[in-house]
Amino acid sequence: SKSLGNVISPSTIVQGGTLQSTKTKGKGKKAKRQTVSTPIPAYGADVLRLFVASSDYTTDIPVSSQALVKAKELLRRIRNTLRFLVGNTSTPPTSGGSPDGGEIVPEYSPVDSYILHRSRQFKSNIEDHYNNFQISKVCQSVGEFCISDLSALYFTSVKDRLYCDAVDSPSRVAVLKVLRTLYSVILHSVSPIVCFTAEEVHEHVSQNQNGESVFETIQSGKIFDIRELNYDYPVHEFSTVLEVGSICSNA
């Protein structure tokens, strides 16, 4: 059979195992068929789901160790992004609010406004990709947003306000509101694909108080609306900053 040795069971990718393949050594009458055993590490269900989702389903999908490692790396980036968001938003401000007893009004910096603006664009693009069944573009957009916009830009720029400003300072409150928004956007964007990771994170954050699944929060409309935040996006101001940063990084 032509497929002999050219297929792999999904359970082998998820749980690990050994892949038996047949190779021909030599030519002509001296050719011999040999059985080769290749160890396969346990990648887990989410890596398999991410690998399939990031592939072009309109053509044959070859399974290779390079493709699985690439999917594993993307999952690692998603988990690291969610870990940063959850770790820095799990503890709310401890004081009673502003000195006059009212709610603290967040002071959004240009980078806060920029990342909220990008979040709205990202959320809109993800919804369009899902509606058009372009699942591979969802994976691509998530990877680019986590790496370029969040890890390389926003997370690095707000650490001083997160760790050095007063707990209830307006600037730090602004960062926390942005991080909670990003958490909601990222989690609900990836949950249809890496459902086990999404459920794990959601259960940790909600402390499983009512046993509600992350998908039930989507169906019930419990998704944070970025439009609820009152921020101004300085387009011209921050576009110049990004251009300077790009020049410096490429120098």
C-alpha positions as a Markdown table, in Angstrom:
| # | Residue | x | y | z |
|---|---|---|---|---|
| 1 | Ser | 0.0 | 0.0 | 0.0 |
| 2 | Lys | 1.2 | 3.5 | -0.8 |
| 3 | Ser | 0.0 | 4.8 | 2.5 |
| 4 | Leu | 1.9 | 2.2 | 4.5 |
| 5 | Gly | 4.3 | 4.0 | 6.8 |
| 6 | Asn | 3.0 | 7.4 | 5.6 |
| 7 | Val | 0.3 | 7.9 | 8.2 |
| 8 | Ile | 0.3 | 8.7 | 11.8 |
| 9 | Ser | -2.5 | 8.3 | 14.4 |
| 10 | Pro | -3.7 | 11.5 | 16.1 |
| 11 | Ser | -3.3 | 9.7 | 19.5 |
| 12 | Thr | 0.4 | 9.3 | 18.8 |
| 13 | Ile | 0.8 | 13.0 | 18.4 |
| 14 | Val | -1.2 | 13.7 | 21.5 |
| 15 | Gln | 0.2 | 11.0 | 23.8 |
| 16 | Gly | 3.5 | 10.3 | 22.1 |
| 17 | Gly | 4.8 | 7.0 | 20.8 |
| 18 | Thr | 6.8 | 5.5 | 18.0 |
| 19 | Leu | 6.1 | 5.9 | 14.3 |
| 20 | Gln | 6.9 | 2.9 | 12.1 |
| 21 | Ser | 7.8 | 3.8 | 8.6 |
| 22 | Thr | 9.2 | 1.8 | 5.7 |
| 23 | Lys | 12.1 | 3.0 | 3.6 |
| 24 | Thr | 13.8 | 1.5 | 0.5 |
| 25 | Lys | 17.5 | 1.3 | 0.6 |
| 26 | Gly | 19.5 | 0.7 | -2.6 |
| 27 | Lys | 18.4 | 0.4 | -6.2 |
| 28 | Gly | 17.3 | -2.3 | -8.6 |
| 29 | Lys | 17.6 | -5.9 | -7.4 |
| 30 | Lys | 19.7 | -4.9 | -4.5 |
| 31 | Ala | 16.9 | -2.7 | -3.1 |
| 32 | Lys | 15.8 | -3.6 | 0.4 |
| 33 | Arg | 12.9 | -2.4 | 2.4 |
| 34 | Gln | 13.7 | -1.5 | 5.9 |
| 35 | Thr | 11.4 | -0.6 | 8.8 |
| 36 | Val | 12.5 | 2.6 | 10.6 |
| 37 | Ser | 11.2 | 3.6 | 14.1 |
| 38 | Thr | 10.9 | 7.3 | 14.9 |
| 39 | Pro | 10.1 | 8.4 | 18.4 |
| 40 | Ile | 7.3 | 11.0 | 18.6 |
| 41 | Pro | 7.1 | 13.2 | 21.8 |
| 42 | Ala | 3.8 | 13.8 | 23.4 |
| 43 | Tyr | 2.6 | 17.2 | 22.1 |
| 44 | Gly | -0.8 | 17.3 | 23.7 |
| 45 | Ala | -4.3 | 17.8 | 22.2 |
| 46 | Asp | -4.0 | 21.6 | 21.9 |
| 47 | Val | -0.8 | 21.4 | 19.7 |
| 48 | Leu | -2.6 | 18.9 | 17.4 |
| 49 | Arg | -5.7 | 21.2 | 17.2 |
| 50 | Leu | -3.4 | 24.2 | 16.6 |
| 51 | Phe | -1.5 | 22.4 | 13.9 |
| 52 | Val | -4.7 | 21.4 | 12.1 |
| 53 | Ala | -6.2 | 24.9 | 12.5 |
| 54 | Ser | -3.1 | 26.6 | 11.1 |
| 55 | Ser | -3.0 | 24.4 | 8.0 |
| 56 | Asp | -4.6 | 25.1 | 4.7 |
| 57 | Tyr | -7.5 | 22.7 | 4.6 |
| 58 | Thr | -8.1 | 23.2 | 0.9 |
| 59 | Thr | -5.0 | 21.0 | 0.1 |
| 60 | Asp | -3.4 | 17.9 | 1.5 |
| 61 | Ile | -1.9 | 18.5 | 4.9 |
| 62 | Pro | 1.5 | 16.9 | 5.4 |
| 63 | Val | 2.4 | 16.0 | 9.0 |
| 64 | Ser | 6.0 | 16.8 | 9.8 |
| 65 | Ser | 8.0 | 17.3 | 13.0 |
| 66 | Gln | 8.8 | 20.8 | 11.9 |
| 67 | Ala | 5.1 | 21.7 | 11.5 |
| 68 | Leu | 4.3 | 20.2 | 14.9 |
| 69 | Val | 7.2 | 22.1 | 16.6 |
| 70 | Lys | 5.9 | 25.3 | 15.0 |
| 71 | Ala | 2.5 | 24.7 | 16.4 |
| 72 | Lys | 4.0 | 23.9 | 19.8 |
| 73 | Glu | 5.9 | 27.2 | 19.7 |
| 74 | Leu | 2.7 | 29.2 | 18.8 |
| 75 | Leu | 0.9 | 27.5 | 21.8 |
| 76 | Arg | 3.8 | 28.5 | 24.0 |
| 77 | Arg | 3.5 | 32.1 | 22.9 |
| 78 | Ile | -0.2 | 32.1 | 23.6 |
| 79 | Arg | 0.2 | 30.6 | 27.0 |
| 80 | Asn | 3.0 | 33.1 | 27.9 |
| 81 | Thr | 0.8 | 36.0 | 26.9 |
| 82 | Leu | -2.2 | 34.7 | 29.0 |
| 83 | Arg | 0.2 | 34.0 | 31.9 |
| 84 | Phe | 1.4 | 37.6 | 31.9 |
| 85 | Leu | -2.2 | 38.9 | 31.6 |
| 86 | Val | -3.6 | 36.7 | 34.4 |
| 87 | Gly | -0.6 | 37.2 | 36.7 |
| 88 | Asn | -0.8 | 40.9 | 36.6 |
| 89 | Thr | -4.6 | 41.3 | 36.9 |
| 90 | Ser | -5.4 | 38.7 | 39.5 |
| 91 | Thr | -4.9 | 41.2 | 42.4 |
| 92 | Pro | -7.2 | 44.3 | 42.2 |
| 93 | Pro | -6.4 | 47.7 | 43.8 |
| 94 | Thr | -6.7 | 47.4 | 47.6 |
| 95 | Ser | -7.7 | 51.0 | 48.7 |
| 96 | Gly | -11.1 | 52.4 | 48.7 |
| 97 | Gly | -10.6 | 54.5 | 45.5 |
| 98 | Ser | -9.8 | 58.1 | 45.0 |
| 99 | Pro | -9.3 | 60.5 | 48.0 |
| 100 | Asp | -12.9 | 61.9 | 47.6 |
| 101 | Gly | -14.3 | 58.4 | 47.8 |
| 102 | Gly | -15.1 | 58.1 | 44.2 |
| 103 | Glu | -13.9 | 55.6 | 41.6 |
| 104 | Ile | -10.4 | 56.1 | 40.3 |
| 105 | Val | -10.4 | 57.6 | 36.8 |
| 106 | Pro | -7.7 | 55.9 | 34.7 |
| 107 | Glu | -5.2 | 58.0 | 32.9 |
| 108 | Tyr | -4.5 | 56.3 | 29.6 |
| 109 | Ser | -1.1 | 57.0 | 28.1 |
| 110 | Pro | -0.6 | 57.1 | 24.3 |
| 111 | Val | 0.7 | 53.5 | 24.3 |
| 112 | Asp | -2.5 | 52.4 | 26.2 |
| 113 | Ser | -4.7 | 54.1 | 23.6 |
| 114 | Tyr | -2.7 | 52.6 | 20.8 |
| 115 | Ile | -3.0 | 49.0 | 22.1 |
| 116 | Leu | -6.7 | 49.4 | 22.7 |
| 117 | His | -7.0 | 50.7 | 19.1 |
| 118 | Arg | -5.1 | 47.7 | 17.9 |
| 119 | Ser | -7.2 | 45.4 | 20.0 |
| 120 | Arg | -10.4 | 46.6 | 18.3 |
| 121 | Gln | -8.8 | 46.0 | 14.9 |
| 122 | Phe | -7.6 | 42.6 | 16.0 |
| 123 | Lys | -11.0 | 41.5 | 17.4 |
| 124 | Ser | -12.7 | 42.7 | 14.2 |
| 125 | Asn | -10.3 | 40.7 | 12.0 |
| 126 | Ile | -10.6 | 37.6 | 14.1 |
| 127 | Glu | -14.4 | 37.7 | 13.9 |
| 128 | Asp | -14.2 | 38.1 | 10.1 |
| 129 | His | -11.8 | 35.2 | 9.8 |
| 130 | Tyr | -14.0 | 32.9 | 11.8 |
| 131 | Asn | -17.1 | 34.0 | 9.8 |
| 132 | Asn | -15.3 | 33.2 | 6.6 |
| 133 | Phe | -13.9 | 29.9 | 7.9 |
| 134 | Gln | -10.3 | 31.2 | 7.4 |
| 135 | Ile | -9.1 | 29.4 | 10.6 |
| 136 | Ser | -5.4 | 29.5 | 9.5 |
| 137 | Lys | -5.6 | 33.3 | 9.4 |
| 138 | Val | -6.9 | 33.3 | 12.9 |
| 139 | Cys | -3.8 | 31.5 | 14.1 |
| 140 | Gln | -1.5 | 33.8 | 12.1 |
| 141 | Ser | -3.2 | 36.9 | 13.4 |
| 142 | Val | -3.1 | 35.7 | 17.0 |
| 143 | Gly | 0.6 | 34.9 | 16.7 |
| 144 | Glu | 1.5 | 38.3 | 15.2 |
| 145 | Phe | -0.6 | 40.2 | 17.8 |
| 146 | Cys | 0.9 | 38.3 | 20.7 |
| 147 | Ile | 4.5 | 38.8 | 19.5 |
| 148 | Ser | 4.6 | 42.2 | 17.8 |
| 149 | Asp | 2.0 | 44.2 | 19.6 |
| 150 | Leu | 1.9 | 42.7 | 23.1 |
| 151 | Ser | 5.2 | 41.0 | 24.0 |
| 152 | Ala | 7.6 | 43.3 | 22.0 |
| 153 | Leu | 5.8 | 46.6 | 22.6 |
| 154 | Tyr | 3.0 | 46.9 | 25.2 |
| 155 | Phe | 4.1 | 44.4 | 27.9 |
| 156 | Thr | 7.7 | 45.9 | 27.9 |
| 157 | Ser | 6.5 | 49.5 | 28.1 |
| 158 | Val | 4.1 | 49.2 | 31.0 |
| 159 | Lys | 6.2 | 47.2 | 33.5 |
| 160 | Asp | 7.4 | 50.4 | 35.3 |
| 161 | Arg | 3.8 | 51.5 | 35.9 |
| 162 | Leu | 2.8 | 48.0 | 36.9 |
| 163 | Tyr | 5.6 | 47.4 | 39.4 |
| 164 | Cys | 6.7 | 50.9 | 40.5 |
| 165 | Asp | 3.6 | 53.1 | 40.6 |
| 166 | Ala | 1.3 | 53.3 | 43.6 |
| 167 | Val | -1.2 | 50.5 | 43.7 |
| 168 | Asp | -4.2 | 52.8 | 43.1 |
| 169 | Ser | -2.5 | 55.4 | 40.9 |
| 170 | Pro | -4.6 | 56.4 | 37.9 |
| 171 | Ser | -1.8 | 55.4 | 35.5 |
| 172 | Arg | -1.6 | 51.9 | 37.0 |
| 173 | Val | -5.4 | 51.5 | 37.0 |
| 174 | Ala | -5.3 | 52.3 | 33.3 |
| 175 | Val | -2.8 | 49.6 | 32.7 |
| 176 | Leu | -4.9 | 47.0 | 34.6 |
| 177 | Lys | -8.0 | 47.9 | 32.6 |
| 178 | Val | -6.1 | 47.5 | 29.4 |
| 179 | Leu | -4.7 | 44.2 | 30.5 |
| 180 | Arg | -8.1 | 42.9 | 31.5 |
| 181 | Thr | -9.4 | 43.9 | 28.1 |
| 182 | Leu | -6.6 | 42.1 | 26.4 |
| 183 | Tyr | -7.2 | 39.0 | 28.5 |
| 184 | Ser | -10.8 | 38.8 | 27.4 |
| 185 | Val | -10.0 | 39.5 | 23.7 |
| 186 | Ile | -7.2 | 36.9 | 23.5 |
| 187 | Leu | -9.0 | 34.2 | 25.5 |
| 188 | His | -12.1 | 34.3 | 23.4 |
| 189 | Ser | -10.2 | 34.5 | 20.2 |
| 190 | Val | -8.2 | 31.3 | 20.8 |
| 191 | Ser | -10.8 | 29.3 | 22.8 |
| 192 | Pro | -12.4 | 27.6 | 19.7 |
| 193 | Ile | -9.0 | 26.3 | 18.7 |
| 194 | Val | -7.0 | 25.6 | 21.9 |
| 195 | Cys | -10.0 | 24.8 | 24.0 |
| 196 | Phe | -8.2 | 22.9 | 26.8 |
| 197 | Thr | -5.8 | 25.8 | 27.4 |
| 198 | Ala | -8.7 | 28.3 | 27.4 |
| 199 | Glu | -10.8 | 26.2 | 29.9 |
| 200 | Glu | -7.7 | 25.8 | 32.1 |
| 201 | Val | -7.1 | 29.6 | 32.2 |
| 202 | His | -10.8 | 30.5 | 32.6 |
| 203 | Glu | -11.2 | 28.0 | 35.5 |
| 204 | His | -8.2 | 29.5 | 37.2 |
| 205 | Val | -9.4 | 33.1 | 36.9 |
| 206 | Ser | -13.0 | 32.5 | 37.8 |
| 207 | Gln | -12.1 | 30.0 | 40.5 |
| 208 | Asn | -14.8 | 27.8 | 39.0 |
| 209 | Gln | -17.4 | 29.6 | 41.2 |
| 210 | Asn | -20.4 | 28.6 | 39.1 |
| 211 | Gly | -18.9 | 25.8 | 37.0 |
| 212 | Glu | -19.4 | 28.0 | 33.9 |
| 213 | Ser | -17.4 | 27.1 | 30.8 |
| 214 | Val | -15.5 | 29.7 | 28.8 |
| 215 | Phe | -17.8 | 28.9 | 25.9 |
| 216 | Glu | -20.8 | 29.7 | 28.0 |
| 217 | Thr | -19.4 | 33.2 | 28.6 |
| 218 | Ile | -19.2 | 33.7 | 24.9 |
| 219 | Gln | -22.8 | 32.5 | 24.3 |
| 220 | Ser | -24.2 | 34.6 | 27.1 |
| 221 | Gly | -22.4 | 37.7 | 25.8 |
| 222 | Lys | -20.1 | 38.1 | 28.8 |
| 223 | Ile | -17.3 | 39.4 | 26.6 |
| 224 | Phe | -15.7 | 42.7 | 27.5 |
| 225 | Asp | -16.5 | 45.5 | 25.0 |
| 226 | Ile | -13.5 | 47.7 | 24.2 |
| 227 | Arg | -15.9 | 50.5 | 23.4 |
| 228 | Glu | -16.8 | 50.8 | 27.1 |
| 229 | Leu | -13.3 | 52.3 | 27.7 |
| 230 | Asn | -13.1 | 56.0 | 27.2 |
| 231 | Tyr | -9.7 | 56.5 | 25.5 |
| 232 | Asp | -8.4 | 58.7 | 22.7 |
| 233 | Tyr | -6.1 | 57.3 | 20.1 |
| 234 | Pro | -3.3 | 59.7 | 19.0 |
| 235 | Val | -2.9 | 58.3 | 15.5 |
| 236 | His | -0.3 | 60.8 | 14.2 |
| 237 | Glu | 1.6 | 61.0 | 17.5 |
| 238 | Phe | 2.1 | 57.2 | 18.0 |
| 239 | Ser | 2.6 | 56.4 | 14.3 |
| 240 | Thr | 5.8 | 58.5 | 14.5 |
| 241 | Val | 6.9 | 56.6 | 17.7 |
| 242 | Leu | 6.5 | 53.3 | 15.9 |
| 243 | Glu | 8.4 | 54.5 | 12.9 |
| 244 | Val | 11.3 | 55.6 | 15.1 |
| 245 | Gly | 11.2 | 52.3 | 16.9 |
| 246 | Ser | 11.3 | 50.4 | 13.6 |
| 247 | Ile | 14.3 | 52.4 | 12.5 |
| 248 | Cys | 16.2 | 51.7 | 15.7 |
| 249 | Ser | 15.4 | 48.0 | 15.7 |
| 250 | Asn | 16.6 | 47.6 | 12.1 |
| 251 | Ala | 19.8 | 49.7 | 12.6 |
